[in-house]
Amino acid sequence: MPYIDDVFPADKSSLCYDPDGTVPEFVASVTSWKRPSQWTRTPSLFVDSTNPGDVEQGQLGDCWWLSALTVVSVIPDVLQRLFVEANEAEGRYTVRFYYQHEWKTVTIDDRIPCGKDGLPAFGHNTLKNEIWVCILEKALAKLLGSYEALDGGYLEEGVVMLTGGRPERLYVNNWSQNPGKQPWRKDRLWDKLVQYSTENVLMGTGISSSRGQTTDESKGLVAGHAYAILDVRETSDKKFKLIKLRNPWGQFEWKGPWSDASRNWTFQYRKEMGADTKDDGIFWMEFKDFCTYYDKITCCRLLNDSIFSFPMESKLKANLKNNLTFPYANWNRKRVEGAWDNECAGGMMNNMAFAKNPHFRLTVQKSGRFFLIIYRPYLSQDADAQYYRSGIGFAVYKGTDSNYKILPTDNSPNALLQYPVYARYNSIELDLDQGEYVITPCTMYSNRKGEFRFEVFSPNTFDIQPLEDNLRVGLCSSRGSRPTDDAPKMNSSITIGKNMISTSQQPLARSGKNLNTTPQPTKQPGSNMMTTYQFEFAQRNKF
């Protein structure tokens, strides 16, 4: 007998928050709920393996989620491990998602909202008889309360929920140009993307928009929209750096150089890159054009507590790519927790109350790569407005036994500030030398309460512990004033380990829905606030 989920019924209450009030426009596109056997004779959860061309967007504005599915689809192992149970005969599926910083399961039936043509109205597979996109979309809608909860979101959150990985956000323009009038260094961003691609870090991108989702017909690009990054490659003759992307619409592609029909494609290049002329939402761009139009990149590492810690449902028999390796999965991890309250919410480094923040002492026993991330408890969609008024970040201060009790000011040459952002996660990868560091989680403004978790990952040995000593802010300069002659001079960049950091700040925009966020404060005159949005990586030592 077909399974029926009474908790998430096949009616309008599952489509939107208030079915008796004003409903979103996408609700009108649903005329019925059907099981896959009602629109295809041979429904199957997976048909062979999964690939980016499987995913297509429907009438719901959940490009952030569908782009996350596209990004993850290159690793079929991940998608299949999401299914705890797949009873296709009864139409019952149990799926796991990484939600509120832990793995949670949700069980649904296979009744899918459909349109007038009798096919799925929202996200769906390209093949009519393949249904994993519909099932995962419905499972997430149930977890979050309704399909309306999916109407607008953030690519990084979608990838995290699918993988249990940890996100990092790179801002394209801040890698490309230096406010200190230094030469453009897009090559460093390119090297970083190539490295991440080699290490199977999942990546997506987007074009910010303050007016919601807008299309540019002449260029074939969509602002306020999420794209998947599928490949990062240089031609064999070293003449061109190319990026392969996909629009979750399954159509509407880039029309400039290196687009499907571009004359840039010679027979050799097309064969080498595997490029074709299908109108499937997949296209190539030259890296310099990518930097012109796209402004942020979402990266997600699969670490030791990711989806790979779970076995695969034995009934699923897709063609797996078991030759992939994930070096971050072997990294050591340590986590500390804390909170900002009335006594310890001191704001950023340019605030004299900065010393009131919680502090942790990081002991690096061997120089090498470190991934640092701060995040806060997951909030429901309707709490976003309140949440995003409280940007979160952290400072990293290189200390010694004699001076670590003096915290950095905004002019310190030994400090790095991961500038607070209005997001649930804020992270960075650094090269750190052997020694001791003070880690100070902070909010953008003082007196902003909230809990946080801070994690450190590295292939090397390290330790992090709460720092209970009484700390004070160094007196080398007052906030917003010019440093004294004895204070460190203001520089356009600083160095910690092998990392050179310059100053900048950038807002975060949502994909698929217009979200007006409070603008971040501008840098005060005379301040040398050390942020990492313009993070420039020097060449790393191989280890």
C-alpha positions, 0 to 999 in steps of 0.5 A: 500500500502506498505510504501517506505522510499525514504530517506533511499533507499534499495540500496548500498547507505544505506549500506556504506558511499561511494558506488562508492568507496572501499566498506567494505567486508560485502556489498558483503553479500547483494544480495537483499532487501526483506520485511519480508513477502517475507521470512516468511508467518507470520511475526510479530514484536514480538512473545510472549515476548523477551529474550536473545536467540532472537538475532543473529549476521550476516555478519556485525561487530555490536556485540556491538549493538546486545549485547546491544539488548541482554542485554536489551531483558531481559526487554521486556518493554524497547524494546517495548517502543522504538516503537512509531509506528508499522504499520506491514500491511504497513511495516512502523515503527517509533522508538525512540533512545537516541541520542546526549543526547536526544530522537530522532525518525526515521521512516523506511520501512521494506525492509531488506538487505538479502543474497543469502539464502533470509534471513537477512544478518545482525542482525536478530531474531532466529525465522524467523517470528520475526523481531524486531532485523532487524527493530531496526538495520535498524532504527539505521543504518538510524539514523547514516547514513548507516549500515557501521556506525554500523561496530564497536562500544562500548557496553555502547553506544548501551545500552544508545541509547536503554534505555536513561540510564547512563553507568558505566565502571568497569575494572575487573583486577583493582578490582582484584589486588592492585599494593600496593601488597594488597591481591586480592579483587575479592570478592568486585567486586562480591558483586558489580555485585550481587548488580547491578543484584538485582537492575536490572542494565543492564550489558555487558562485553568484552575482549580487543584486539589490533588486532581486533576480534580474536577467541580462539578455545580452550577456546571458547572465542572471544577477541575484542567482546562484550558479554551480562551478563545475570545473577550473582548467587551463588550456594545455597551451597555457594561453587561456584560463577557463571556468565551467559553470551551470545555471540551474534553470537548465538553459539561459547561458553566457553569450560572450567569449567561450560560450557554446557557439563562440569562435574561441573554440577550436576543434582541439580546445573543444575536444580538450575541454569536452565542450559542446553546444547543448542548451543545458545551462552549462557553459564556459567563461574565461577567468577574466570575464568571470571576475568581471561579472561574478563577485563571490564564490562559495567553497565547501570542504568535506571534513571528518564529520561530513556525509562520508561518515555514513554508510550508503543504502545498500539498495542504491546502485548508481555508478560511483566515482570511488577514485575521488579523494578528500584530503580535508577528511583526514584533518584534525579538528577541535571545537570550542564554544562560547557566548557574547552577553552583557559582560563580554560583547565588545565588538570589533578591534576598533572598539576599546571594549574589544577586550571584553570579548571571549578569547582563546589561545591557539597553540600551533605545534607545527607550521602549516595550513589551518582552516578557522570557522565561526558559526552561530546556531541555525535560525529559522527563515522568519528570524533572518532579519534579526539575525543578519543585524548581528555580523560575526567574525574573529581576530587572530593575533600572533602572540608570545609568552610576554605579550599575548595579554595585550590584544591588538588594536586596529593598527597592529601589524601582527593581527588579522581580522576576519571581518564580521559578516551577516551570515551564519558562517564566517571562515578562512584558510590560513598558513600559520607558523609555529607558535601561539595565537590569540583567537577573539570571536567578535560581533560587528557592534558591541552589546550584541548577544548570542552564542557561537561555536569556533572550530579549527581544522589542520593536518598538523597537531595543535591545541585551542583552549579558553584564555582566562587571563585578564587581557587589555587592548594595546594603547598604540593608537586610539580608535580612528586616530593616527598612531603615535610615532612609537606605534606600528605604522599603517600598512596596506597589508600585513603578514601572518605566516605566509598570508598577506591581507589587505583591507576591504568589506563586502555585503552578502546577498541572498540568491533567489529573493531580495533581502535588504541587509543592514550595510556594514560600516565603512572604515574610519579615517586613519584606521588600518582595520585588518580584514581578509576580504582581500585575502591574498595567498602567497605560494605555499610550501608543499607538505 
